[in-house]
Amino acid sequence: MADRKEEIIQAGIEVFAARGYYNTHIAQIVEKVGIAKGTFYLYFNSKKDLFISLIKRHEKIFLEVFDNYTFDTNNKNLKIFLEEMLLGFFKIYKKHKNLSIIILREAVAVNEEFGDEFKRMEEKRFRRLQDLYKFLIENNYISKDIEFDYFAFAFLGIMESVIMRKLILSEEDFNIEEAADKISDYLNKAIS
C-alpha cells in the first residue's frame, strides 16, 4: 500500500513540474499511475493535500542536508567550507529536479492556501541557517557585525537564484561543481 502512495507522489511530482499546480488535474495523475480516481482518494483528500505533501517532502530533504552536514572547520577556509556545503545542496536539488521545480517555481505563484505551509518550512530553514550563522561566527569565519537576516537572505537568495536559473530554466546541464566553486568564492568575498 505504501508503494501505491509513493507511485502517486512520484506521478504528482512529474505532472505538477510539467504542467503547474493549476493546470494539473487529478485525472492526469491517476492516468500516469494507472489507477482509478477513487484509489487516489484512499491516500490523499485532494490535489491540494498531495501538493502539501510535496512541500513537506522538499522540506524534509532540504533539512536533512543541514542535519547530516557536520559543521567542521578542519583547517578549511571559508570558501572551501561554503563550497562543500553548497555542493551538498546542489546535489540534492539536482537529484530532485522536478520537486525543486515545484517548490521554487510553483510554490511562489500558488495562492495563499499554501502560505502557512511555506511559512512553516521557511521558519525551519531559517533555524538551520541560524545554526550555520552561529557556527561561522564562533569559528571566526564571519564578523559579528553581519546581521543574521541579511546573511540568510544572501545565502538562500543566491543559492536558489542559481538553482532556478541553471537547473530549472536552463536547457543545458547544471554543472554543480562549477556553481559551488563560483558561489562560495563570491560569498567568501562578500561576508568575510
Salt bridges, closest charged atoms under 4 A:
GLU6 OE1 - ARG57 NH2 2.70
GLU7 OE1 - ARG4 NH1 3.06
GLU14 OE1 - LYS32 NZ 3.17
GLU59 OE2 - ARG120 NH1 3.24
GLU59 OE2 - LYS124 NZ 3.55
GLU64 OE2 - LYS60 NZ 3.76
ASP67 OD1 - ARG128 NE 2.75
GLU83 OE1 - LYS79 NZ 3.03
GLU84 OE1 - LYS76 NZ 2.76
GLU106 OE2 - ARG105 NH2 3.02
GLU113 OE1 - LYS48 NZ 3.65
GLU117 OE1 - ARG120 NH2 2.75
GLU122 OE2 - ARG125 NE 2.95
GLU160 OE2 - ARG125 NH2 2.42
ASP173 OD1 - LYS94 NZ 3.22
GLU178 OE2 - LYS182 NZ 3.01
ASP181 OD1 - LYS79 NZ 2.63
ASP185 OD2 - LYS189 NZ 3.18
